[in-house]
Amino acid sequence: MPKETAVYTHGHHESVLRSHTWRTAANSAAYLLGSLKPHMRILDIGCGPGTITADLAALVPDGHVTGVDHAPGILDQARATAAERGLDNVDFTVADVHALDYPDDSFCVVHAHQVLQHVGDPVQALREMRRVCKPGGVIAARDSDYSAMTWYPQSQGMDDWLDLYLRVARANGGEPDAGRRLKSWALQAGFTDITATSATWCFATAEERAWWSGLWADRTTASAYADRAVAGGHATAEQLTAVSEAWREWGRQEDAWFSVLHGEILCRK
C-alpha cells in the first residue's frame, strides 16, 4: 500500500503552532459537530498539537478519540493538551493516512483538518479513511484553498507570498488548492453520499490582523517552510525578508481584511 511521499510544508516552528493551537472544533470543524453522538469512536488524522482532538473528546464523553500524526514530535504536545483538560478518553499515536494500521470498520467518525493538502495521494488517503470507518459512519475533511484566499489592501509583496507558497507546497508534493478539490477526490475514492460545503476564517480586527500577519511574517523567515523555499531555489533569504515585511505592513493597515476559504466534505459510508 502506498506510503507518505509528500513533505509537510510548514513544519512545527512556534509560528506554525501559534496558528494550530488556536484551532478548535467550533472554528475548524463546525460542519461535523451535528453528526457527533456521545458514544462515538473517532479517529482524528493529522492531529498536530491536539486542540481539535481534545474538543472532539469532550464532545463524545462516552466514546473515545484517537489522534494520529505523521510527525512523532508533536504528539507530546497533543498529550499535554488532553491532560491539561483532564480528558481520559483520548490517545495519540504515529500514523500514515495512506496506510492506517487499523482494521476495517473501526471508527464511527474519521476526521482530517488541513491534512489532504499536504499528502502525496489524497484519493488513497480518503480510501483508507473510508476503510477504517464503520458502515453508516462519517468521513469528514476540511482543507483551505490558497488561491481562493483574498485580502485588502492589495500588495505586491502579498501577491509574491501567495505565488511563493503555491510553488513551495507543490514542490513538496502537496496541493495547496485542496479545498476546491475535496469533492472530486471523494468521488474518485468511491464515495457516493457526499455533502460538500465551504466556510471561512476572517481576520479583520486590530488584534486579529496583528496575530495573523505576525505569524505569517515569522513563518516566512524562520520555519521549515522558509528553509524549503531557499533550499528548493524558490526564493532567496532577501526575498523572504521582503515578503515577511509585506505581511507586517499589511497587518498595520487599519482597513486590512483577510479571508481564508475552506472546502469541507462529509461522506457517509
Sequence and secondary structure as in RCSB ss.txt:
>XXXX:A:sequence
MPKETAVYTHGHHESVLRSHTWRTAANSAAYLLGSLKPHMRILDIGCGPGTITADLAALVPDGHVTGVDHAPGIL
DQARATAAERGLDNVDFTVADVHALDYPDDSFCVVHAHQVLQHVGDPVQALREMRRVCKPGGVIAARDSDYSAMT
WYPQSQGMDDWLDLYLRVARANGGEPDAGRRLKSWALQAGFTDITATSATWCFATAEERAWWSGLWADRTTASAY
ADRAVAGGHATAEQLTAVSEAWREWGRQEDAWFSVLHGEILCRK
>XXXX:A:secstr
     S  SSTT HHHHHHHTT  HHHH HHHHTT  TT EEEEET TTSHHHHHHHHH TTSEEEEEES GGGH
HHHHHHHHHTT  SEEEEE  TTS SS TT EEEEEEES GGGSS HHHHHHHHHHTEEEEEEEEEEEE GGG E
EES  HHHHHHHHHHHHHHHHTT  TT GGGHHHHHHHTT  EEEEEEEEEEE SHHHHHHHHHHHHHHHHHSHH
HHHHHHTTS  HHHHHHHHHHHHHHHT TT EEEEEEEEEEEE 
